[in-house]
Amino acid sequence: MLGVIVFLASFLFLFISTLLFPGVPPGSLLVDFFGNSETNILLAGISGDLLVSALINGLCWSVIVTVVYLFWKGPDKKKKDIPVWVPGYAKSHNSRD
């Protein structure tokens, strides 16, 4: 659950930072490579190419940040209790009567 929060927080941060500083790779490189010079789409005063670049940067870098966070956090160390049936031990709380 905490990994999802890290992903969403890093996505929003990187999306907004790309809108403020448009030259951040890999989004700007991919948009320039596949760019279509005939499109003049504006959404809320922001060009469509910049929005696509921000989405690409947000997704790519957020996946990297989340994977690094999950690797750093490590596996869950909680002990998991498994109910065990012991035959012939009638006073056990999990024995079959």
PASEBA-1860 file (N, C-alpha, C; in nm, 3 decimals):
! residues 97
1> MLGVIVFL> 0.082/-0.119/0.000/0.000/0.000/0.000/0.087/0.126/0.000 ~ 0.196/0.120/0.074/0.284/0.235/0.079/0.354/0.257/-0.055 ~ 0.376/0.149/-0.130/0.435/0.161/-0.263/0.345/0.239/-0.358 ~ 0.215/0.223/-0.345/0.120/0.297/-0.428/0.125/0.446/-0.395 ~ 0.135/0.477/-0.266/0.144/0.617/-0.226/0.273/0.680/-0.276 ~ 0.383/0.606/-0.269/0.511/0.655/-0.321/0.500/0.678/-0.471 ~ 0.436/0.585/-0.543/0.421/0.600/-0.687/0.338/0.724/-0.721 ~ 0.224/0.741/-0.656/0.137/0.855/-0.685/0.204/0.988/-0.650
9> ASFLFLFI> 0.271/0.993/-0.536/0.338/1.118/-0.497/0.451/1.152/-0.593 ~ 0.530/1.054/-0.632/0.639/1.082/-0.725/0.585/1.115/-0.864 ~ 0.475/1.051/-0.905/0.416/1.082/-1.035/0.369/1.227/-1.039 ~ 0.296/1.271/-0.936/0.248/1.409/-0.934/0.363/1.509/-0.930 ~ 0.464/1.480/-0.849/0.580/1.569/-0.841/0.651/1.579/-0.976 ~ 0.675/1.466/-1.040/0.747/1.467/-1.167/0.662/1.523/-1.281 ~ 0.532/1.500/-1.277/0.442/1.556/-1.379/0.444/1.709/-1.372 ~ 0.430/1.762/-1.250/0.428/1.908/-1.234/0.565/1.969/-1.264
17> STLLFPGV> 0.672/1.901/-1.221/0.805/1.954/-1.249/0.836/1.953/-1.398 ~ 0.783/1.856/-1.473/0.803/1.855/-1.618/0.724/1.967/-1.684 ~ 0.609/2.000/-1.629/0.534/2.113/-1.684/0.609/2.244/-1.661 ~ 0.682/2.254/-1.550/0.758/2.375/-1.521/0.892/2.380/-1.596 ~ 0.957/2.263/-1.609/1.086/2.252/-1.678/1.073/2.149/-1.789 ~ 1.035/2.189/-1.910/0.999/2.094/-2.016/1.114/2.013/-2.076 ~ 1.236/2.041/-2.046/1.346/1.972/-2.112/1.391/1.844/-2.045 ~ 1.315/1.791/-1.950/1.357/1.673/-1.875/1.342/1.547/-1.961
25> PPGSLLVD> 1.449/1.467/-1.975/1.437/1.343/-2.052/1.369/1.237/-1.968 ~ 1.314/1.134/-2.022/1.307/1.089/-2.160/1.186/1.143/-2.235 ~ 1.097/1.213/-2.165/0.975/1.262/-2.229/1.002/1.358/-2.343 ~ 1.090/1.453/-2.322/1.119/1.551/-2.426/1.185/1.486/-2.546 ~ 1.271/1.388/-2.522/1.337/1.318/-2.633/1.237/1.237/-2.716 ~ 1.145/1.167/-2.649/1.046/1.087/-2.721/0.947/1.174/-2.797 ~ 0.905/1.284/-2.738/0.812/1.374/-2.806/0.879/1.438/-2.928 ~ 1.006/1.476/-2.914/1.079/1.532/-3.029/1.099/1.428/-3.138
33> FFGNSETN> 1.126/1.304/-3.098/1.149/1.199/-3.196/1.021/1.164/-3.273 ~ 0.910/1.149/-3.200/0.783/1.114/-3.262/0.694/1.235/-3.285 ~ 0.747/1.354/-3.268/0.668/1.476/-3.274/0.601/1.498/-3.409 ~ 0.482/1.554/-3.402/0.407/1.588/-3.521/0.396/1.741/-3.524 ~ 0.458/1.803/-3.622/0.463/1.949/-3.626/0.329/2.011/-3.666 ~ 0.233/1.931/-3.708/0.105/1.984/-3.753/0.004/1.999/-3.640 ~ 0.034/1.947/-3.523/-0.062/1.956/-3.412/-0.039/2.084/-3.333 ~ -0.147/2.153/-3.306/-0.144/2.275/-3.224/-0.247/2.264/-3.113
41> ILLAGISG> -0.254/2.151/-3.047/-0.353/2.128/-2.944/-0.311/2.201/-2.816 ~ -0.404/2.277/-2.759/-0.381/2.342/-2.631/-0.488/2.297/-2.533 ~ -0.446/2.249/-2.420/-0.538/2.213/-2.312/-0.504/2.299/-2.191 ~ -0.595/2.385/-2.153/-0.576/2.479/-2.042/-0.451/2.564/-2.064 ~ -0.423/2.599/-2.187/-0.310/2.684/-2.219/-0.176/2.612/-2.226 ~ -0.178/2.478/-2.214/-0.055/2.399/-2.219/-0.059/2.315/-2.347 ~ 0.053/2.311/-2.419/0.056/2.237/-2.544/0.041/2.088/-2.520 ~ -0.015/2.021/-2.619/-0.035/1.876/-2.610/0.097/1.801/-2.601
49> DLLVSALI> 0.199/1.850/-2.673/0.330/1.785/-2.667/0.389/1.792/-2.526 ~ 0.371/1.903/-2.459/0.423/1.917/-2.323/0.347/1.826/-2.226 ~ 0.217/1.810/-2.245/0.140/1.720/-2.159/0.182/1.575/-2.180 ~ 0.204/1.536/-2.306/0.250/1.399/-2.334/0.388/1.377/-2.274 ~ 0.476/1.475/-2.288/0.609/1.466/-2.229/0.601/1.453/-2.077 ~ 0.513/1.529/-2.014/0.496/1.522/-1.869/0.442/1.386/-1.826 ~ 0.349/1.330/-1.902/0.296/1.196/-1.870/0.405/1.090/-1.883 ~ 0.483/1.097/-1.989/0.591/1.000/-2.009/0.692/1.009/-1.895
57> NGLCWSVI> 0.733/1.131/-1.861/0.829/1.149/-1.752/0.772/1.102/-1.619 ~ 0.646/1.136/-1.594/0.583/1.095/-1.469/0.579/0.944/-1.455 ~ 0.541/0.874/-1.561/0.533/0.728/-1.555/0.670/0.663/-1.545 ~ 0.762/0.703/-1.631/0.896/0.640/-1.632/0.969/0.660/-1.501 ~ 0.981/0.785/-1.458/1.058/0.812/-1.337/0.986/0.763/-1.211 ~ 0.854/0.762/-1.211/0.781/0.712/-1.093/0.798/0.562/-1.077 ~ 0.801/0.490/-1.187/0.827/0.345/-1.179/0.967/0.322/-1.122 ~ 1.065/0.398/-1.168/1.201/0.383/-1.118/1.209/0.416/-0.969
65> VTVVYLFW> 1.147/0.526/-0.928/1.148/0.565/-0.787/1.079/0.460/-0.701 ~ 0.966/0.405/-0.748/0.893/0.305/-0.670/0.972/0.175/-0.659 ~ 1.036/0.132/-0.765/1.116/0.009/-0.760/1.234/0.027/-0.664 ~ 1.299/0.142/-0.669/1.410/0.168/-0.576/1.360/0.172/-0.433 ~ 1.245/0.234/-0.409/1.188/0.239/-0.274/1.155/0.098/-0.224 ~ 1.091/0.017/-0.307/1.054/-0.117/-0.264/1.177/-0.205/-0.242 ~ 1.281/-0.185/-0.322/1.405/-0.259/-0.301/1.471/-0.216/-0.171 ~ 1.470/-0.086/-0.143/1.530/-0.033/-0.021/1.452/-0.079/0.102
73> KGPDKKKK> 1.320/-0.083/0.092/1.237/-0.124/0.205/1.256/-0.271/0.237 ~ 1.271/-0.354/0.137/1.291/-0.497/0.158/1.160/-0.569/0.179 ~ 1.167/-0.700/0.197/1.045/-0.779/0.216/0.982/-0.754/0.352 ~ 0.857/-0.793/0.363/0.784/-0.778/0.488/0.839/-0.877/0.590 ~ 0.876/-0.828/0.706/0.941/-0.912/0.806/0.846/-0.960/0.916 ~ 0.717/-0.941/0.897/0.621/-0.983/0.999/0.614/-1.135/1.003 ~ 0.605/-1.188/1.124/0.590/-1.332/1.140/0.444/-1.368/1.117 ~ 0.422/-1.465/1.034/0.286/-1.508/1.004/0.259/-1.638/1.078
81> DIPVWVPG> 0.155/-1.638/1.160/0.118/-1.758/1.234/0.030/-1.846/1.147 ~ 0.068/-1.972/1.137/-0.010/-2.068/1.060/-0.070/-2.166/1.159 ~ -0.202/-2.183/1.157/-0.263/-2.279/1.251/-0.219/-2.422/1.218 ~ -0.180/-2.494/1.322/-0.131/-2.630/1.303/-0.218/-2.724/1.385 ~ -0.262/-2.831/1.322/-0.340/-2.932/1.392/-0.246/-3.042/1.439 ~ -0.248/-3.066/1.569/-0.164/-3.171/1.627/-0.255/-3.285/1.667 ~ -0.244/-3.400/1.601/-0.333/-3.512/1.635/-0.305/-3.564/1.776 ~ -0.412/-3.594/1.848/-0.400/-3.650/1.982/-0.378/-3.549/2.091
89> YAKSHNSR> -0.370/-3.422/2.058/-0.351/-3.320/2.158/-0.481/-3.243/2.168 ~ -0.574/-3.291/2.251/-0.710/-3.242/2.256/-0.723/-3.105/2.319 ~ -0.630/-3.061/2.398/-0.643/-2.932/2.464/-0.589/-2.817/2.379 ~ -0.543/-2.847/2.262/-0.492/-2.743/2.173/-0.608/-2.660/2.124 ~ -0.591/-2.529/2.114/-0.699/-2.441/2.071/-0.735/-2.462/1.923 ~ -0.650/-2.529/1.850/-0.680/-2.553/1.711/-0.689/-2.700/1.679 ~ -0.717/-2.781/1.779/-0.729/-2.925/1.755/-0.868/-2.958/1.709 ~ -0.878/-3.064/1.637/-1.008/-3.109/1.587/-1.068/-3.204/1.689
97> D> -1.190/-3.173/1.734/-1.256/-3.260/1.833/-1.347/-3.356/1.766
END
